[in-house]
Amino acid sequence: MEALKRANQIRTRRAKLKKDLRAGNVSAQSILLSPPEYLLTAKVSEMLMAVPKFGQVKVNKILTQCRISPSKTIGGLSPRQRAELVSYLRR
């Protein structure tokens, strides 16, 4: 029961974060540079899809250019991958 409760809290917090990303209240760069604990197991592609004007094709292009697997989690990004992705998003 405790694990289910924790999983529901994480899903709720991620949904709120995605909503904030879509609204422009939070930047993807800030999330990538210092991700909250509940976001470490989320897929990078899932979070990028919440950014306005980012669809599946654009997200795949960005991940390919930054040499990041589509299944990579935010917590699993290497420092190089994280820096490259943030640099790309700042353009």
ZAZALO-421846 format. One record per residue (C-alpha): x, y, z; residue in one letter. Coordinates in steps of 0.2 Angstrom, whole numbers, plus 2048, in hexadecimal, padded with zeros to 3 digits. Layout:
N
<node><xx>X</xx><yy>Y</yy><zz>Z</zz><residu>a</residu></node>
...
This chain:
91
<node><xx>800</xx><yy>800</yy><zz>800</zz><residu>m</residu></node>
<node><xx>80E</xx><yy>80C</yy><zz>804</zz><residu>e</residu></node>
<node><xx>816</xx><yy>809</yy><zz>7F3</zz><residu>a</residu></node>
<node><xx>806</xx><yy>80C</yy><zz>7EA</zz><residu>l</residu></node>
<node><xx>804</xx><yy>81C</yy><zz>7F4</zz><residu>k</residu></node>
<node><xx>815</xx><yy>822</yy><zz>7F0</zz><residu>r</residu></node>
<node><xx>813</xx><yy>81E</yy><zz>7DD</zz><residu>a</residu></node>
<node><xx>803</xx><yy>828</yy><zz>7DC</zz><residu>n</residu></node>
<node><xx>80B</xx><yy>837</yy><zz>7E4</zz><residu>q</residu></node>
<node><xx>819</xx><yy>836</yy><zz>7D8</zz><residu>i</residu></node>
<node><xx>80D</xx><yy>835</yy><zz>7C9</zz><residu>r</residu></node>
<node><xx>803</xx><yy>844</yy><zz>7D0</zz><residu>t</residu></node>
<node><xx>813</xx><yy>84E</yy><zz>7D2</zz><residu>r</residu></node>
<node><xx>819</xx><yy>849</yy><zz>7C0</zz><residu>r</residu></node>
<node><xx>808</xx><yy>84E</yy><zz>7B9</zz><residu>a</residu></node>
<node><xx>809</xx><yy>85F</yy><zz>7C1</zz><residu>k</residu></node>
<node><xx>81B</xx><yy>862</yy><zz>7BB</zz><residu>l</residu></node>
<node><xx>816</xx><yy>85E</yy><zz>7A9</zz><residu>k</residu></node>
<node><xx>807</xx><yy>86A</yy><zz>7AB</zz><residu>k</residu></node>
<node><xx>813</xx><yy>877</yy><zz>7B1</zz><residu>d</residu></node>
<node><xx>81F</xx><yy>873</yy><zz>7A2</zz><residu>l</residu></node>
<node><xx>811</xx><yy>875</yy><zz>796</zz><residu>r</residu></node>
<node><xx>80B</xx><yy>886</yy><zz>79E</zz><residu>a</residu></node>
<node><xx>81D</xx><yy>88C</yy><zz>79D</zz><residu>g</residu></node>
<node><xx>81E</xx><yy>88E</yy><zz>7B0</zz><residu>n</residu></node>
<node><xx>82D</xx><yy>883</yy><zz>7B1</zz><residu>v</residu></node>
<node><xx>83C</xx><yy>881</yy><zz>7A5</zz><residu>s</residu></node>
<node><xx>842</xx><yy>870</yy><zz>79F</zz><residu>a</residu></node>
<node><xx>854</xx><yy>876</yy><zz>7A2</zz><residu>q</residu></node>
<node><xx>851</xx><yy>879</yy><zz>7B4</zz><residu>s</residu></node>
<node><xx>849</xx><yy>868</yy><zz>7B6</zz><residu>i</residu></node>
<node><xx>858</xx><yy>85F</yy><zz>7AE</zz><residu>l</residu></node>
<node><xx>865</xx><yy>869</yy><zz>7B7</zz><residu>l</residu></node>
<node><xx>85D</xx><yy>865</yy><zz>7C8</zz><residu>s</residu></node>
<node><xx>850</xx><yy>858</yy><zz>7C7</zz><residu>p</residu></node>
<node><xx>845</xx><yy>855</yy><zz>7D6</zz><residu>p</residu></node>
<node><xx>846</xx><yy>843</yy><zz>7DD</zz><residu>e</residu></node>
<node><xx>835</xx><yy>83E</yy><zz>7D7</zz><residu>y</residu></node>
<node><xx>83B</xx><yy>842</yy><zz>7C5</zz><residu>l</residu></node>
<node><xx>84B</xx><yy>837</yy><zz>7C5</zz><residu>l</residu></node>
<node><xx>842</xx><yy>828</yy><zz>7BE</zz><residu>t</residu></node>
<node><xx>838</xx><yy>831</yy><zz>7B1</zz><residu>a</residu></node>
<node><xx>83D</xx><yy>82F</yy><zz>79F</zz><residu>k</residu></node>
<node><xx>845</xx><yy>83E</yy><zz>797</zz><residu>v</residu></node>
<node><xx>83B</xx><yy>83C</yy><zz>787</zz><residu>s</residu></node>
<node><xx>82B</xx><yy>83D</yy><zz>792</zz><residu>e</residu></node>
<node><xx>830</xx><yy>84D</yy><zz>79A</zz><residu>m</residu></node>
<node><xx>835</xx><yy>855</yy><zz>78A</zz><residu>l</residu></node>
<node><xx>824</xx><yy>851</yy><zz>782</zz><residu>m</residu></node>
<node><xx>81C</xx><yy>85C</yy><zz>78F</zz><residu>a</residu></node>
<node><xx>826</xx><yy>86B</yy><zz>789</zz><residu>v</residu></node>
<node><xx>81C</xx><yy>876</yy><zz>77D</zz><residu>p</residu></node>
<node><xx>81F</xx><yy>874</yy><zz>76A</zz><residu>k</residu></node>
<node><xx>828</xx><yy>863</yy><zz>76E</zz><residu>f</residu></node>
<node><xx>821</xx><yy>854</yy><zz>765</zz><residu>g</residu></node>
<node><xx>827</xx><yy>842</yy><zz>763</zz><residu>q</residu></node>
<node><xx>831</xx><yy>846</yy><zz>754</zz><residu>v</residu></node>
<node><xx>83A</xx><yy>855</yy><zz>75B</zz><residu>k</residu></node>
<node><xx>83D</xx><yy>84C</yy><zz>76C</zz><residu>v</residu></node>
<node><xx>845</xx><yy>83D</yy><zz>762</zz><residu>n</residu></node>
<node><xx>84F</xx><yy>849</yy><zz>758</zz><residu>k</residu></node>
<node><xx>856</xx><yy>852</yy><zz>767</zz><residu>i</residu></node>
<node><xx>85A</xx><yy>841</yy><zz>770</zz><residu>l</residu></node>
<node><xx>863</xx><yy>83A</yy><zz>761</zz><residu>t</residu></node>
<node><xx>86D</xx><yy>84A</yy><zz>75F</zz><residu>q</residu></node>
<node><xx>872</xx><yy>84A</yy><zz>771</zz><residu>c</residu></node>
<node><xx>875</xx><yy>837</yy><zz>771</zz><residu>r</residu></node>
<node><xx>868</xx><yy>833</yy><zz>77E</zz><residu>i</residu></node>
<node><xx>85E</xx><yy>823</yy><zz>77D</zz><residu>s</residu></node>
<node><xx>84B</xx><yy>826</yy><zz>77C</zz><residu>p</residu></node>
<node><xx>849</xx><yy>81A</yy><zz>78B</zz><residu>s</residu></node>
<node><xx>856</xx><yy>824</yy><zz>796</zz><residu>k</residu></node>
<node><xx>84F</xx><yy>82B</yy><zz>7A7</zz><residu>t</residu></node>
<node><xx>853</xx><yy>83C</yy><zz>7AD</zz><residu>i</residu></node>
<node><xx>85D</xx><yy>835</yy><zz>7BC</zz><residu>g</residu></node>
<node><xx>867</xx><yy>829</yy><zz>7B0</zz><residu>g</residu></node>
<node><xx>86E</xx><yy>838</yy><zz>7A5</zz><residu>l</residu></node>
<node><xx>881</xx><yy>839</yy><zz>7A6</zz><residu>s</residu></node>
<node><xx>888</xx><yy>84B</yy><zz>7A9</zz><residu>p</residu></node>
<node><xx>88C</xx><yy>84C</yy><zz>797</zz><residu>r</residu></node>
<node><xx>87B</xx><yy>848</yy><zz>791</zz><residu>q</residu></node>
<node><xx>873</xx><yy>853</yy><zz>79D</zz><residu>r</residu></node>
<node><xx>87E</xx><yy>862</yy><zz>798</zz><residu>a</residu></node>
<node><xx>87C</xx><yy>85E</yy><zz>785</zz><residu>e</residu></node>
<node><xx>869</xx><yy>85E</yy><zz>787</zz><residu>l</residu></node>
<node><xx>868</xx><yy>86E</yy><zz>792</zz><residu>v</residu></node>
<node><xx>873</xx><yy>876</yy><zz>785</zz><residu>s</residu></node>
<node><xx>868</xx><yy>871</yy><zz>777</zz><residu>y</residu></node>
<node><xx>858</xx><yy>877</yy><zz>780</zz><residu>l</residu></node>
<node><xx>85F</xx><yy>888</yy><zz>783</zz><residu>r</residu></node>
<node><xx>861</xx><yy>88B</yy><zz>770</zz><residu>r</residu></node>
